Amino acid sequence: MNFGSDNQTGASQRVLEMLNTANAGVSHGYGDDSWSNQAVEAVKELFGCDLKAYFVATGTAANCLALSSMVNPWETILCHSHAHIFVDESTAPEHFTGGARMLGISQGEGKITPIHLDNYFRNVGMHLPHNPIAKVLSMTQTSEAGLVYGIDEIQQLCTSAKKHDLLVHMDGARFSNAIASLKCHPAEITWKAGVDVLCLGATKCGALCAEVVIFFNQDLARDFEHRRKRSGHLLSKGRLFGAQILGWLKDDHWLELATHANNQATKLTERLMAINDIRLAWPVEANELFIAMPTGLMEELLASGAEFYDWYPDVLPPGMTLNKDESFVRLVTSFATHDDELVNFCDRIEKYCNS
């Protein structure tokens, strides 16, 4: 009954097999190897364009190194009020960017909208050099509320961002789940819509530790090799990154994994929504559920061995409040979530609620 996070699973068998194959023999180091070169070409083929792609070990490194290439220390990054870069990456973004400021602009909504951008620029001070300059819009796909930005939404956001002279960064830790939900070509919600840099996450969807920083705006990549080296993310045995990405992308394995995770979230939602004491905060569009449940039920589930997290109450959508005996929790399904986990979990909930 593990619904803690999709980064708690191991790697898929296919990724492990590719790693094992790449482990044999010797190879050039620091990414100058056939595995890494093939992986870069596979990423180009996936998005259908020329681009610059770099491998790092963690999502935090991917996001922070990408942002450091996009913003000066005296500039501002606009993001969701619960963006991972804002809430869950300590002060790494400030460290890597040399002190650039982050501002949450979502105002309690599940997604950032062009209205949020317009409101920000309508009210921000523009007395230079006294006020910081907004330079980057960072958006998360899927969003911090587990919602998926559609093609039109991303196009509108990017258009609004460009109108305000902003570059666009996308944290794609669960990008694969968004593609599996939208069933669109990856290009449609990235470079064709106006995204400059994508941090494509594989770790949450079948890899051990592999993230790809993708520069569709290749001018922004001019110093990235130095930034990656300086941060300690230029792996000497770089083929291990390349092998993971190759195994992950081959034959659309990444989408197979993401689709399974999404489908399991849908099954779990359907079962839970038939229980009166469970309230869903946001629609389930990928592989995350945000629900309110009786605190006693939460405690009993955790005591029985279930794994999930209580969540930030201020993520609740406008108009939804917790009762005094309720807790707000997040459940995440993964490529490794089995049907018997769902059944066991929901059976325990029904037993509690009917007792």
Legacy VTK file of the C-alpha trace (Angstrom):
# vtk DataFile Version 3.0
C-alpha trace
ASCII
DATASET POLYDATA
POINTS 355 float
0.000 0.000 0.000
2.685 2.446 -1.036
1.273 5.755 -2.221
4.035 7.936 -0.795
5.736 9.061 -4.000
6.601 7.740 -7.420
10.259 8.368 -6.585
10.144 5.599 -3.972
10.011 2.859 -6.599
13.079 1.303 -8.147
13.849 1.190 -11.847
11.837 -0.674 -14.451
13.229 -4.001 -15.578
13.889 -2.677 -19.070
15.929 0.258 -17.766
17.898 -2.088 -15.522
18.617 -4.388 -18.445
19.954 -1.482 -20.490
22.126 -0.416 -17.552
23.474 -3.929 -17.251
24.310 -3.999 -20.955
26.056 -0.629 -20.770
28.001 -1.794 -17.715
29.957 -4.327 -19.767
33.344 -3.325 -21.136
34.924 0.110 -21.059
33.856 3.444 -22.436
34.993 7.035 -22.646
34.051 9.083 -19.611
32.106 12.251 -18.827
29.360 11.664 -21.374
31.688 11.236 -24.347
30.395 7.748 -25.080
28.094 6.002 -27.531
25.344 5.499 -24.941
25.097 9.187 -24.108
25.331 10.217 -27.745
22.563 7.797 -28.707
20.434 9.060 -25.827
20.791 12.674 -26.980
19.723 11.635 -30.482
16.767 9.759 -29.007
15.682 12.909 -27.161
15.924 14.908 -30.393
13.820 12.317 -32.167
11.278 12.329 -29.361
10.696 16.084 -29.646
11.182 16.286 -33.412
13.661 19.156 -33.375
17.270 20.107 -32.895
18.108 20.869 -29.269
20.777 20.699 -26.593
20.343 17.966 -23.967
22.348 17.362 -20.794
22.027 14.619 -18.185
22.100 15.152 -14.412
21.275 12.969 -11.426
18.470 14.823 -9.658
15.452 16.976 -10.374
16.745 19.691 -8.064
19.994 19.876 -10.011
18.131 19.913 -13.311
15.805 22.744 -12.298
18.409 24.865 -10.560
21.080 24.525 -13.229
18.514 25.268 -15.926
17.298 28.376 -14.106
20.871 29.536 -13.537
21.241 29.614 -17.321
18.122 31.726 -17.721
18.251 34.393 -15.038
20.677 36.906 -13.532
21.083 37.281 -9.751
19.113 40.553 -9.757
16.145 39.063 -11.609
12.990 37.237 -10.559
11.512 33.805 -11.319
7.703 33.712 -11.302
6.208 30.345 -10.367
3.331 28.547 -8.695
3.042 29.264 -4.974
3.701 25.569 -4.263
6.224 24.930 -7.022
8.872 22.379 -6.154
11.568 24.988 -6.792
9.821 27.336 -4.347
8.850 24.946 -1.541
10.829 21.697 -1.749
14.302 22.444 -3.092
15.595 24.271 -0.019
17.555 27.335 -1.139
19.207 25.523 -4.037
17.583 27.765 -6.690
18.917 30.883 -4.976
22.320 29.240 -4.580
22.686 28.191 -8.203
21.300 31.428 -9.636
23.465 33.566 -7.386
20.495 34.968 -5.489
17.671 35.382 -8.003
14.327 35.836 -6.277
11.351 33.492 -6.672
7.781 34.713 -6.387
4.629 32.575 -6.179
1.819 34.079 -8.220
-0.855 31.332 -8.390
-3.079 32.798 -5.647
-4.494 29.468 -4.480
-5.346 28.113 -7.942
-4.210 24.687 -9.119
-2.460 26.119 -12.174
-0.847 29.375 -13.211
-2.901 31.335 -15.741
-2.232 34.356 -17.966
-4.432 36.341 -15.577
-1.935 35.684 -12.796
0.861 37.020 -14.984
-1.120 40.092 -15.992
-2.026 40.811 -12.371
1.605 40.558 -11.350
2.823 43.006 -13.967
-0.088 45.334 -13.296
0.984 45.721 -9.665
4.755 45.241 -9.650
7.112 48.151 -9.170
9.275 49.053 -12.159
11.641 51.545 -10.533
14.987 50.276 -11.767
17.474 49.453 -10.406
15.543 49.385 -7.119
12.981 46.719 -8.068
13.999 43.275 -9.335
13.219 42.434 -12.961
10.985 39.449 -13.742
12.842 37.262 -16.235
11.500 33.676 -16.096
8.141 31.974 -15.804
8.547 28.476 -14.343
5.633 26.075 -14.698
5.287 22.470 -13.568
3.821 19.740 -15.783
1.929 18.080 -14.179
1.079 20.886 -11.779
1.527 21.042 -8.023
-2.133 20.025 -7.630
-1.735 17.019 -9.935
-3.438 18.870 -12.788
-2.336 18.685 -16.405
-1.796 21.833 -18.464
-3.478 21.318 -21.836
-1.991 22.361 -25.153
-4.066 25.546 -25.338
-3.253 26.460 -21.743
0.476 26.180 -22.320
0.279 28.124 -25.562
-1.642 30.910 -23.826
0.748 30.979 -20.882
3.792 31.110 -23.147
2.225 33.833 -25.273
1.529 35.878 -22.157
5.044 35.239 -20.859
6.648 36.387 -24.116
4.430 39.487 -24.080
6.080 40.345 -20.768
9.580 39.449 -22.062
9.808 36.317 -19.934
11.640 33.109 -20.742
9.689 29.908 -20.004
11.039 27.028 -17.920
9.103 23.793 -17.452
9.697 21.467 -14.527
8.774 18.145 -16.120
9.279 15.809 -13.170
5.978 14.165 -14.178
6.030 15.251 -17.823
5.552 11.640 -18.916
2.309 11.402 -16.922
1.061 14.569 -18.620
1.798 13.183 -22.081
0.084 9.912 -21.174
-2.953 11.912 -20.056
-3.084 14.306 -23.014
-2.070 11.696 -25.614
-0.327 14.411 -27.593
3.101 14.740 -29.186
5.689 16.060 -26.683
6.490 18.935 -29.039
2.938 20.286 -28.744
3.346 21.203 -25.073
6.984 22.298 -25.227
8.892 24.058 -27.990
5.938 24.459 -30.354
4.030 26.216 -27.565
6.941 28.463 -26.606
8.788 26.609 -23.822
12.486 27.536 -23.809
13.868 24.930 -21.395
12.399 21.628 -20.182
13.682 19.552 -17.283
12.513 16.088 -18.327
12.267 13.736 -15.367
12.756 9.991 -15.686
13.446 9.227 -12.021
9.766 9.274 -10.989
8.806 7.064 -13.928
11.109 4.088 -14.163
14.717 5.280 -13.987
17.077 5.055 -11.027
18.424 8.599 -11.207
18.264 10.319 -14.569
17.015 13.773 -15.518
17.485 15.587 -18.819
17.892 19.357 -19.121
16.654 20.179 -22.612
17.345 23.539 -24.235
14.966 24.245 -27.107
16.352 27.785 -26.980
19.905 26.683 -27.596
21.431 30.113 -26.936
20.656 29.587 -23.251
22.888 26.494 -23.162
26.075 28.379 -23.962
27.640 27.923 -20.480
25.758 24.856 -19.309
28.667 22.432 -19.623
30.605 24.572 -17.143
27.627 24.925 -14.810
27.082 21.167 -14.755
30.765 20.447 -14.099
30.994 23.081 -11.375
27.965 21.608 -9.596
29.383 18.071 -9.579
26.802 16.629 -11.964
29.151 15.727 -14.793
29.304 12.014 -14.094
32.592 10.302 -14.927
30.713 7.153 -15.956
28.261 9.159 -17.986
27.136 6.135 -19.977
25.005 5.201 -16.969
22.847 8.262 -17.654
22.714 7.556 -21.374
21.807 3.908 -20.888
18.934 4.758 -18.554
17.443 7.285 -20.958
17.845 4.940 -23.916
16.122 2.087 -22.107
13.423 4.452 -20.887
12.569 5.922 -24.294
12.944 2.798 -26.438
9.652 1.563 -27.906
7.748 4.228 -25.893
8.527 2.407 -22.664
8.328 5.721 -20.792
4.717 6.182 -21.907
3.825 2.614 -21.025
5.074 3.225 -17.484
3.316 6.577 -17.151
0.058 5.225 -18.547
0.030 2.454 -15.966
0.591 4.955 -13.153
-2.218 7.185 -14.433
-4.600 4.260 -14.860
-3.958 3.100 -11.313
-4.733 6.606 -10.041
-8.018 6.532 -11.959
-8.956 3.171 -10.462
-8.115 4.388 -6.975
-10.161 7.546 -7.480
-13.231 5.654 -8.661
-13.133 3.402 -5.615
-12.524 6.204 -3.116
-15.223 8.478 -4.516
-17.819 5.840 -3.643
-16.953 6.339 0.057
-18.882 9.138 1.758
-16.116 10.171 4.177
-13.578 10.839 1.395
-13.481 14.212 -0.368
-11.446 14.907 -3.478
-9.748 18.315 -3.580
-8.715 18.477 -7.232
-9.686 16.427 -10.305
-7.343 13.487 -10.883
-5.718 14.049 -14.275
-2.464 12.108 -13.927
-1.106 9.989 -11.047
-1.698 12.131 -7.930
-4.745 12.316 -5.659
-5.300 15.045 -3.081
-8.038 14.070 -0.645
-9.561 15.004 2.699
-10.253 12.087 5.044
-11.078 11.657 8.741
-7.938 12.094 10.830
-8.678 8.866 12.679
-8.774 7.009 9.371
-5.475 8.535 8.300
-3.835 7.440 11.537
-5.209 3.913 11.263
-4.054 3.558 7.661
-0.550 4.717 8.526
-0.444 2.379 11.525
-1.447 -0.523 9.271
1.551 0.084 7.014
0.103 2.291 4.317
2.526 4.855 2.927
1.361 8.364 1.975
1.929 11.935 3.086
-0.206 14.455 4.871
-0.147 17.572 2.705
-0.052 21.348 2.969
-3.571 22.581 3.835
-3.007 25.789 1.876
-2.950 23.708 -1.326
-6.710 23.224 -0.896
-8.679 24.807 -3.738
-10.544 28.059 -3.087
-13.762 27.409 -1.187
-12.708 24.043 0.271
-11.906 23.912 3.984
-11.057 21.065 6.327
-13.383 20.060 9.125
-11.798 19.886 12.573
-11.637 16.082 12.410
-10.242 15.904 8.860
-6.726 15.676 7.435
-5.502 16.530 3.954
-3.300 13.918 2.263
-1.622 13.163 -1.041
-1.632 9.733 -2.688
0.662 8.960 -5.622
0.554 5.907 -7.873
3.494 4.693 -9.936
4.456 2.283 -12.690
4.905 -0.320 -9.932
1.495 0.113 -8.242
-0.411 -3.185 -8.236
-4.164 -3.762 -8.181
-3.953 -5.643 -4.879
-2.497 -2.534 -3.225
-5.511 -0.525 -4.342
-7.959 -3.189 -3.179
-6.286 -3.654 0.207
-6.107 0.093 0.817
-9.720 0.767 -0.129
-11.002 -2.267 1.763
-9.409 -0.914 4.945
-11.004 2.488 4.362
-14.449 0.992 3.808
-14.109 -1.167 6.903
-13.230 1.895 8.998
-16.011 4.048 7.580
-18.634 1.333 8.014
-17.634 0.452 11.579
LINES 1 356
355 0 1 2 3 4 5 6 7 8 9 10 11 12 13 14 15 16 17 18 19 20 21 22 23 24 25 26 27 28 29 30 31 32 33 34 35 36 37 38 39 40 41 42 43 44 45 46 47 48 49 50 51 52 53 54 55 56 57 58 59 60 61 62 63 64 65 66 67 68 69 70 71 72 73 74 75 76 77 78 79 80 81 82 83 84 85 86 87 88 89 90 91 92 93 94 95 96 97 98 99 100 101 102 103 104 105 106 107 108 109 110 111 112 113 114 115 116 117 118 119 120 121 122 123 124 125 126 127 128 129 130 131 132 133 134 135 136 137 138 139 140 141 142 143 144 145 146 147 148 149 150 151 152 153 154 155 156 157 158 159 160 161 162 163 164 165 166 167 168 169 170 171 172 173 174 175 176 177 178 179 180 181 182 183 184 185 186 187 188 189 190 191 192 193 194 195 196 197 198 199 200 201 202 203 204 205 206 207 208 209 210 211 212 213 214 215 216 217 218 219 220 221 222 223 224 225 226 227 228 229 230 231 232 233 234 235 236 237 238 239 240 241 242 243 244 245 246 247 248 249 250 251 252 253 254 255 256 257 258 259 260 261 262 263 264 265 266 267 268 269 270 271 272 273 274 275 276 277 278 279 280 281 282 283 284 285 286 287 288 289 290 291 292 293 294 295 296 297 298 299 300 301 302 303 304 305 306 307 308 309 310 311 312 313 314 315 316 317 318 319 320 321 322 323 324 325 326 327 328 329 330 331 332 333 334 335 336 337 338 339 340 341 342 343 344 345 346 347 348 349 350 351 352 353 354
